[in-house]
Amino acid sequence: MLKVQEIRELIKLVDQSTIDEFSYETNGTTVTMKKSSDNSGVKLNEAYEVPAEKPAEKIKVEEPKANEEKKAVKQSEKEPVEKEETTDFDFEIVSPMVGTLYIAPEPESDPYVKKGSKVENDSVVCIVEAMKLFNEIEAEVSGEIVEILVEDGELVEYGQPLFRVKTK
C-alpha cells in the first residue's frame, strides 16, 4: 500500500503534468486519479482520505480499463525523416506510468525480451521505475515481440508505446 507522502507526491506530479488520468497498480490494488475539468487540480474519489495542502481529497480504487487511448510515438531526433518502417503488429505494450524504463532486471543482466522473443500474457518485458519503486511491466498478450520502441534508461510517459507484438 502507498504511504501518505507517496500519495501526496503522486497527486502533485499528476496535478502539474498534462495528463488527465493516472492509474497505479500494486499488490492487486489499483489507484486511479483523474483531473477535474474545472482546473482546480487532481480530483480523487472514495476510499482513502489524503491529507494535503489543499482540502482533503480521496482516492478511488478500481479496475483499469483495457486498451486505453495510446499516444503516438515521438520520432527520435537521431533518425532521418525518410527512414519510416511499418512493422506488422497486432498489439502495443504501453507504459502504465511515467518513469525510467529498464530493459533488464540488473545492468549486467540480459534483457527481459529482444526482437523475436516469444511472450505470454504474464511475461515481464521491462521495468518502469517511478518514485523509487520498480514496477514490472507484463506483456498482457501472447505473441512475438516484433519491435522495441524504447531504449534502456529512457524516460517514458503514461500511455507511451514500448513494444509491438504480433499475437498468436
FIKOLZA-1660 file (N, C-alpha, C; in steps of 0.1 Angstrom, whole numbers, plus 5000, padded with zeros to 4 digits):
% residues 168
   i   px   py   pz ch aa at
   1 5008 4988 5000  A  M  N
   1 5000 5000 5000  A  M CA
   1 5009 5012 5000  A  M  C
   2 5005 5023 4993  A  L  N
   2 5012 5035 4993  A  L CA
   2 5012 5042 5006  A  L  C
   3 5023 5049 5009  A  K  N
   3 5023 5058 5021  A  K CA
   3 5017 5071 5018  A  K  C
   4 5013 5079 5028  A  V  N
   4 5006 5091 5026  A  V CA
   4 5015 5101 5018  A  V  C
   5 5028 5101 5021  A  Q  N
   5 5037 5110 5014  A  Q CA
   5 5038 5107 5000  A  Q  C
   6 5038 5094 4996  A  E  N
   6 5039 5089 4982  A  E CA
   6 5026 5093 4975  A  E  C
   7 5015 5092 4982  A  I  N
   7 5002 5097 4975  A  I CA
   7 5003 5112 4973  A  I  C
   8 5008 5119 4982  A  R  N
   8 5009 5134 4981  A  R CA
   8 5017 5137 4968  A  R  C
   9 5029 5130 4967  A  E  N
   9 5038 5133 4956  A  E CA
   9 5031 5129 4943  A  E  C
  10 5024 5118 4943  A  L  N
  10 5017 5114 4931  A  L CA
  10 5006 5125 4927  A  L  C
  11 4999 5130 4937  A  I  N
  11 4989 5140 4934  A  I CA
  11 4996 5152 4928  A  I  C
  12 5007 5156 4934  A  K  N
  12 5014 5168 4929  A  K CA
  12 5019 5166 4915  A  K  C
  13 5025 5154 4912  A  L  N
  13 5030 5152 4899  A  L CA
  13 5019 5151 4888  A  L  C
  14 5008 5145 4892  A  V  N
  14 4997 5144 4882  A  V CA
  14 4991 5158 4880  A  V  C
  15 4990 5166 4891  A  D  N
  15 4984 5180 4890  A  D CA
  15 4993 5189 4881  A  D  C
  16 5006 5187 4882  A  Q  N
  16 5015 5196 4874  A  Q CA
  16 5017 5191 4860  A  Q  C
  17 5013 5179 4857  A  S  N
  17 5015 5173 4844  A  S CA
  17 5003 5176 4834  A  S  C
  18 5005 5172 4822  A  T  N
  18 4994 5174 4812  A  T CA
  18 4985 5162 4811  A  T  C
  19 4988 5152 4819  A  I  N
  19 4979 5140 4818  A  I CA
  19 4966 5143 4825  A  I  C
  20 4955 5136 4821  A  D  N
  20 4942 5138 4827  A  D CA
  20 4939 5127 4837  A  D  C
  21 4945 5115 4835  A  E  N
  21 4942 5104 4843  A  E CA
  21 4954 5096 4846  A  E  C
  22 4955 5091 4858  A  F  N
  22 4967 5083 4862  A  F CA
  22 4962 5071 4870  A  F  C
  23 4968 5059 4866  A  S  N
  23 4965 5047 4874  A  S CA
  23 4978 5040 4878  A  S  C
  24 4977 5035 4890  A  Y  N
  24 4989 5028 4896  A  Y CA
  24 4984 5015 4903  A  Y  C
  25 4991 5004 4899  A  E  N
  25 4987 4991 4904  A  E CA
  25 4998 4985 4912  A  E  C
  26 4995 4980 4924  A  T  N
  26 5005 4973 4932  A  T CA
  26 4997 4963 4941  A  T  C
  27 5003 4952 4942  A  N  N
  27 4997 4941 4951  A  N CA
  27 4982 4939 4948  A  N  C
  28 4978 4940 4936  A  G  N
  28 4964 4937 4932  A  G CA
  28 4955 4949 4935  A  G  C
  29 4960 4960 4940  A  T  N
  29 4952 4972 4942  A  T CA
  29 4955 4983 4932  A  T  C
  30 4945 4989 4926  A  T  N
  30 4947 4999 4916  A  T CA
  30 4942 5012 4922  A  T  C
  31 4951 5023 4921  A  V  N
  31 4948 5036 4925  A  V CA
  31 4946 5045 4912  A  V  C
  32 4935 5051 4910  A  T  N
  32 4933 5059 4898  A  T CA
  32 4930 5074 4902  A  T  C
  33 4937 5083 4896  A  M  N
  33 4935 5097 4898  A  M CA
  33 4931 5104 4885  A  M  C
  34 4921 5112 4886  A  K  N
  34 4916 5119 4874  A  K CA
  34 4916 5134 4877  A  K  C
  35 4920 5142 4868  A  K  N
  35 4919 5157 4869  A  K CA
  35 4905 5161 4867  A  K  C
  36 4900 5171 4875  A  S  N
  36 4887 5176 4873  A  S CA
  36 4887 5186 4862  A  S  C
  37 4876 5188 4855  A  S  N
  37 4875 5196 4843  A  S CA
  37 4875 5211 4847  A  S  C
  38 4873 5214 4860  A  D  N
  38 4872 5229 4864  A  D CA
  38 4886 5234 4867  A  D  C
  39 4897 5227 4864  A  N  N
  39 4911 5232 4866  A  N CA
  39 4914 5235 4880  A  N  C
  40 4907 5228 4890  A  S  N
  40 4911 5230 4904  A  S CA
  40 4921 5220 4909  A  S  C
  41 4927 5212 4899  A  G  N
  41 4937 5202 4903  A  G CA
  41 4931 5188 4902  A  G  C
  42 4939 5179 4908  A  V  N
  42 4935 5165 4908  A  V CA
  42 4923 5162 4916  A  V  C
  43 4913 5155 4911  A  K  N
  43 4901 5152 4918  A  K CA
  43 4902 5137 4920  A  K  C
  44 4901 5133 4932  A  L  N
  44 4901 5118 4936  A  L CA
  44 4888 5115 4943  A  L  C
  45 4884 5102 4941  A  N  N
  45 4871 5098 4947  A  N CA
  45 4873 5087 4957  A  N  C
  46 4864 5085 4966  A  E  N
  46 4862 5074 4976  A  E CA
  46 4875 5069 4983  A  E  C
  47 4873 5059 4990  A  A  N
  47 4883 5050 4996  A  A CA
  47 4892 5056 5007  A  A  C
  48 4902 5064 5004  A  Y  N
  48 4912 5068 5014  A  Y CA
  48 4913 5083 5015  A  Y  C
  49 4912 5088 5027  A  E  N
  49 4914 5103 5029  A  E CA
  49 4929 5106 5027  A  E  C
  50 4932 5117 5020  A  V  N
  50 4946 5120 5018  A  V CA
  50 4948 5134 5024  A  V  C
  51 4956 5135 5035  A  P  N
  51 4959 5149 5040  A  P CA
  51 4968 5156 5030  A  P  C
  52 4965 5168 5027  A  A  N
  52 4973 5175 5017  A  A CA
  52 4972 5190 5020  A  A  C
  53 4980 5198 5013  A  E  N
  53 4979 5213 5014  A  E CA
  53 4966 5218 5011  A  E  C
  54 4960 5212 5001  A  K  N
  54 4946 5215 4996  A  K CA
  54 4936 5209 5005  A  K  C
  55 4923 5212 5004  A  P  N
  55 4913 5204 5012  A  P CA
  55 4914 5190 5009  A  P  C
  56 4910 5182 5019  A  A  N
  56 4912 5167 5018  A  A CA
  56 4905 5162 5005  A  A  C
  57 4913 5153 4998  A  E  N
  57 4908 5147 4986  A  E CA
  57 4908 5132 4988  A  E  C
  58 4902 5124 4980  A  K  N
  58 4901 5110 4982  A  K CA
  58 4906 5102 4969  A  K  C
  59 4909 5089 4971  A  I  N
  59 4914 5081 4960  A  I CA
  59 4903 5070 4957  A  I  C
  60 4900 5068 4945  A  K  N
  60 4891 5058 4941  A  K CA
  60 4899 5045 4936  A  K  C
  61 4896 5034 4942  A  V  N
  61 4902 5021 4938  A  V CA
  61 4893 5014 4928  A  V  C
  62 4898 5011 4916  A  E  N
  62 4890 5005 4906  A  E CA
  62 4899 4997 4897  A  E  C
  63 4893 4989 4888  A  E  N
  63 4900 4981 4878  A  E CA
  63 4903 4990 4867  A  E  C
  64 4915 4989 4861  A  P  N
  64 4919 4997 4849  A  P CA
  64 4911 4993 4837  A  P  C
  65 4909 5002 4828  A  K  N
  65 4902 4999 4816  A  K CA
  65 4912 4994 4806  A  K  C
  66 4908 4983 4798  A  A  N
  66 4917 4977 4789  A  A CA
  66 4918 4986 4776  A  A  C
  67 4930 4986 4770  A  N  N
  67 4932 4993 4757  A  N CA
  67 4928 5007 4757  A  N  C
  68 4933 5015 4767  A  E  N
  68 4930 5029 4767  A  E CA
  68 4937 5036 4756  A  E  C
  69 4933 5048 4753  A  E  N
  69 4939 5056 4742  A  E CA
  69 4954 5056 4743  A  E  C
  70 4960 5054 4732  A  K  N
  70 4975 5054 4731  A  K CA
  70 4981 5066 4725  A  K  C
  71 4992 5071 4730  A  K  N
  71 4998 5083 4725  A  K CA
  71 5007 5079 4713  A  K  C
  72 5009 5088 4704  A  A  N
  72 5018 5085 4693  A  A CA
  72 5033 5084 4697  A  A  C
  73 5041 5077 4691  A  V  N
  73 5055 5075 4694  A  V CA
  73 5062 5087 4688  A  V  C
  74 5070 5094 4696  A  K  N
  74 5078 5105 4691  A  K CA
  74 5090 5100 4684  A  K  C
  75 5092 5106 4672  A  Q  N
  75 5104 5101 4664  A  Q CA
  75 5116 5106 4670  A  Q  C
  76 5126 5098 4671  A  S  N
  76 5139 5102 4677  A  S CA
  76 5146 5112 4667  A  S  C
  77 5152 5122 4674  A  E  N
  77 5159 5132 4666  A  E CA
  77 5171 5126 4658  A  E  C
  78 5176 5115 4663  A  K  N
  78 5187 5108 4656  A  K CA
  78 5183 5102 4643  A  K  C
  79 5171 5098 4641  A  E  N
  79 5166 5091 4629  A  E CA
  79 5163 5101 4618  A  E  C
  80 5167 5099 4606  A  P  N
  80 5163 5107 4595  A  P CA
  80 5148 5105 4592  A  P  C
  81 5141 5116 4587  A  V  N
  81 5127 5115 4584  A  V CA
  81 5123 5105 4574  A  V  C
  82 5132 5102 4564  A  E  N
  82 5128 5092 4554  A  E CA
  82 5127 5078 4559  A  E  C
  83 5134 5075 4570  A  K  N
  83 5135 5062 4575  A  K CA
  83 5122 5059 4583  A  K  C
  84 5112 5055 4576  A  E  N
  84 5099 5051 4582  A  E CA
  84 5096 5037 4579  A  E  C
  85 5097 5028 4589  A  E  N
  85 5094 5014 4586  A  E CA
  85 5080 5011 4592  A  E  C
  86 5073 5003 4585  A  T  N
  86 5060 4998 4590  A  T CA
  86 5062 4984 4594  A  T  C
  87 5059 4981 4607  A  T  N
  87 5060 4968 4612  A  T CA
  87 5046 4961 4614  A  T  C
  88 5045 4949 4610  A  D  N
  88 5033 4942 4611  A  D CA
  88 5031 4938 4626  A  D  C
  89 5021 4944 4633  A  F  N
  89 5019 4941 4647  A  F CA
  89 5004 4941 4650  A  F  C
  90 5000 4935 4661  A  D  N
  90 4986 4935 4665  A  D CA
  90 4983 4942 4678  A  D  C
  91 4994 4944 4686  A  F  N
  91 4992 4949 4699  A  F CA
  91 5004 4958 4703  A  F  C
  92 5002 4969 4710  A  E  N
  92 5013 4977 4715  A  E CA
  92 5012 4976 4731  A  E  C
  93 5024 4972 4736  A  I  N
  93 5025 4973 4751  A  I CA
  93 5029 4987 4754  A  I  C
  94 5021 4994 4763  A  V  N
  94 5023 5008 4766  A  V CA
  94 5027 5009 4780  A  V  C
  95 5033 5020 4784  A  S  N
  95 5037 5023 4797  A  S CA
  95 5025 5027 4806  A  S  C
  96 5023 5020 4817  A  P  N
  96 5011 5024 4825  A  P CA
  96 5014 5036 4835  A  P  C
  97 5026 5041 4833  A  M  N
  97 5030 5052 4842  A  M CA
  97 5042 5060 4837  A  M  C
  98 5045 5072 4843  A  V  N
  98 5057 5080 4839  A  V CA
  98 5068 5074 4847  A  V  C
  99 5080 5072 4841  A  G  N
  99 5091 5068 4849  A  G CA
  99 5103 5064 4840  A  G  C
 100 5113 5058 4845  A  T  N
 100 5125 5054 4838  A  T CA
 100 5124 5040 4835  A  T  C
 101 5126 5036 4822  A  L  N
 101 5124 5022 4817  A  L CA
 101 5137 5015 4818  A  L  C
 102 5137 5003 4822  A  Y  N
 102 5149 4994 4822  A  Y CA
 102 5145 4981 4815  A  Y  C
 103 5153 4978 4805  A  I  N
 103 5151 4966 4797  A  I CA
 103 5155 4953 4804  A  I  C
 104 5164 4954 4814  A  A  N
 104 5169 4942 4821  A  A CA
 104 5167 4944 4836  A  A  C
 105 5167 4932 4844  A  P  N
 105 5165 4933 4858  A  P CA
 105 5177 4940 4865  A  P  C
 106 5189 4938 4860  A  E  N
 106 5201 4944 4865  A  E CA
 106 5209 4949 4853  A  E  C
 107 5218 4959 4856  A  P  N
 107 5226 4964 4845  A  P CA
 107 5234 4954 4837  A  P  C
 108 5239 4944 4844  A  E  N
 108 5248 4934 4838  A  E CA
 108 5240 4922 4832  A  E  C
 109 5227 4921 4835  A  S  N
 109 5219 4910 4830  A  S CA
 109 5214 4911 4816  A  S  C
 110 5210 4900 4810  A  D  N
 110 5204 4900 4797  A  D CA
 110 5190 4907 4798  A  D  C
 111 5186 4913 4787  A  P  N
 111 5172 4920 4787  A  P CA
 111 5161 4909 4789  A  P  C
 112 5150 4914 4794  A  Y  N
 112 5138 4906 4795  A  Y CA
 112 5134 4900 4782  A  Y  C
 113 5133 4909 4772  A  V  N
 113 5129 4904 4758  A  V CA
 113 5138 4911 4748  A  V  C
 114 5139 4905 4736  A  K  N
 114 5145 4911 4725  A  K CA
 114 5136 4910 4713  A  K  C
 115 5139 4916 4702  A  K  N
 115 5131 4914 4690  A  K CA
 115 5131 4899 4686  A  K  C
 116 5119 4894 4684  A  G  N
 116 5118 4880 4681  A  G CA
 116 5115 4871 4693  A  G  C
 117 5115 4877 4705  A  S  N
 117 5112 4869 4717  A  S CA
 117 5097 4865 4718  A  S  C
 118 5095 4853 4722  A  K  N
 118 5081 4849 4725  A  K CA
 118 5077 4853 4739  A  K  C
 119 5064 4859 4740  A  V  N
 119 5059 4863 4753  A  V CA
 119 5045 4857 4755  A  V  C
 120 5042 4855 4768  A  E  N
 120 5029 4851 4772  A  E CA
 120 5023 4863 4780  A  E  C
 121 5010 4861 4783  A  N  N
 121 5002 4872 4790  A  N CA
 121 5010 4878 4802  A  N  C
 122 5016 4869 4810  A  D  N
 122 5022 4873 4822  A  D CA
 122 5037 4874 4821  A  D  C
 123 5043 4874 4809  A  S  N
 123 5057 4876 4808  A  S CA
 123 5061 4890 4811  A  S  C
 124 5072 4892 4819  A  V  N
 124 5077 4905 4822  A  V CA
 124 5085 4909 4810  A  V  C
 125 5083 4921 4805  A  V  N
 125 5090 4926 4793  A  V CA
 125 5100 4938 4797  A  V  C
 126 5098 4944 4808  A  C  N
 126 5107 4955 4813  A  C CA
 126 5103 4960 4827  A  C  C
 127 5110 4969 4832  A  I  N
 127 5107 4975 4845  A  I CA
 127 5106 4990 4843  A  I  C
 128 5096 4997 4849  A  V  N
 128 5095 5011 4849  A  V CA
 128 5097 5016 4864  A  V  C
 129 5107 5024 4866  A  E  N
 129 5109 5029 4879  A  E CA
 129 5102 5043 4880  A  E  C
 130 5093 5043 4891  A  A  N
 130 5086 5056 4893  A  A CA
 130 5086 5058 4908  A  A  C
 131 5091 5069 4912  A  M  N
 131 5092 5073 4926  A  M CA
 131 5100 5062 4935  A  M  C
 132 5111 5058 4929  A  K  N
 132 5120 5048 4936  A  K CA
 132 5113 5034 4938  A  K  C
 133 5102 5032 4931  A  L  N
 133 5096 5019 4931  A  L CA
 133 5098 5013 4917  A  L  C
 134 5102 5000 4917  A  F  N
 134 5104 4993 4904  A  F CA
 134 5092 4985 4901  A  F  C
 135 5085 4988 4890  A  N  N
 135 5073 4981 4886  A  N CA
 135 5075 4973 4874  A  N  C
 136 5072 4960 4875  A  E  N
 136 5074 4950 4864  A  E CA
 136 5062 4952 4854  A  E  C
 137 5065 4954 4841  A  I  N
 137 5055 4955 4831  A  I CA
 137 5054 4942 4824  A  I  C
 138 5041 4937 4823  A  E  N
 138 5038 4924 4817  A  E CA
 138 5033 4926 4803  A  E  C
 139 5035 4916 4795  A  A  N
 139 5031 4917 4780  A  A CA
 139 5016 4919 4778  A  A  C
 140 5008 4912 4787  A  E  N
 140 4993 4913 4786  A  E CA
 140 4987 4905 4774  A  E  C
 141 4996 4900 4765  A  V  N
 141 4991 4892 4753  A  V CA
 141 5002 4881 4751  A  V  C
 142 4998 4871 4744  A  S  N
 142 5007 4861 4739  A  S CA
 142 5011 4864 4725  A  S  C
 143 5024 4863 4722  A  G  N
 143 5028 4865 4708  A  G CA
 143 5043 4867 4708  A  G  C
 144 5048 4874 4697  A  E  N
 144 5062 4876 4695  A  E CA
 144 5065 4891 4694  A  E  C
 145 5076 4895 4701  A  I  N
 145 5080 4909 4701  A  I CA
 145 5085 4912 4687  A  I  C
 146 5079 4921 4679  A  V  N
 146 5084 4925 4666  A  V CA
 146 5091 4938 4665  A  V  C
 147 5089 4946 4676  A  E  N
 147 5096 4959 4676  A  E CA
 147 5098 4964 4690  A  E  C
 148 5109 4969 4693  A  I  N
 148 5112 4976 4706  A  I CA
 148 5113 4991 4703  A  I  C
 149 5104 4999 4710  A  L  N
 149 5103 5013 4706  A  L CA
 149 5111 5022 4716  A  L  C
 150 5117 5016 4726  A  V  N
 150 5124 5024 4737  A  V CA
 150 5138 5018 4739  A  V  C
 151 5146 5026 4746  A  E  N
 151 5160 5022 4749  A  E CA
 151 5161 5021 4764  A  E  C
 152 5170 5013 4769  A  D  N
 152 5173 5012 4783  A  D CA
 152 5176 5025 4789  A  D  C
 153 5170 5028 4801  A  G  N
 153 5173 5041 4808  A  G CA
 153 5165 5053 4803  A  G  C
 154 5156 5051 4793  A  E  N
 154 5148 5062 4787  A  E CA
 154 5137 5065 4796  A  E  C
 155 5134 5078 4797  A  L  N
 155 5122 5083 4804  A  L CA
 155 5110 5081 4796  A  L  C
 156 5100 5074 4801  A  V  N
 156 5088 5071 4793  A  V CA
 156 5076 5078 4800  A  V  C
 157 5066 5081 4792  A  E  N
 157 5054 5088 4796  A  E CA
 157 5042 5078 4797  A  E  C
 158 5032 5082 4805  A  Y  N
 158 5020 5073 4806  A  Y CA
 158 5014 5071 4792  A  Y  C
 159 5011 5059 4789  A  G  N
 159 5005 5056 4776  A  G CA
 159 5014 5055 4764  A  G  C
 160 5027 5057 4766  A  Q  N
 160 5037 5057 4755  A  Q CA
 160 5039 5042 4751  A  Q  C
 161 5038 5039 4738  A  P  N
 161 5041 5026 4733  A  P CA
 161 5056 5022 4736  A  P  C
 162 5057 5010 4741  A  L  N
 162 5071 5005 4745  A  L CA
 162 5075 4993 4735  A  L  C
 163 5066 4984 4732  A  F  N
 163 5069 4972 4724  A  F CA
 163 5057 4970 4715  A  F  C
 164 5060 4964 4703  A  R  N
 164 5049 4960 4694  A  R CA
 164 5050 4945 4694  A  R  C
 165 5038 4939 4694  A  V  N
 165 5037 4924 4695  A  V CA
 165 5028 4919 4684  A  V  C
 166 5032 4908 4677  A  K  N
 166 5024 4901 4667  A  K CA
 166 5018 4890 4675  A  K  C
 167 5005 4890 4677  A  T  N
 167 4998 4880 4686  A  T CA
 167 4997 4867 4678  A  T  C
 168 4995 4856 4686  A  K  N
 168 4995 4842 4681  A  K CA
 168 4982 4840 4673  A  K  C
% end
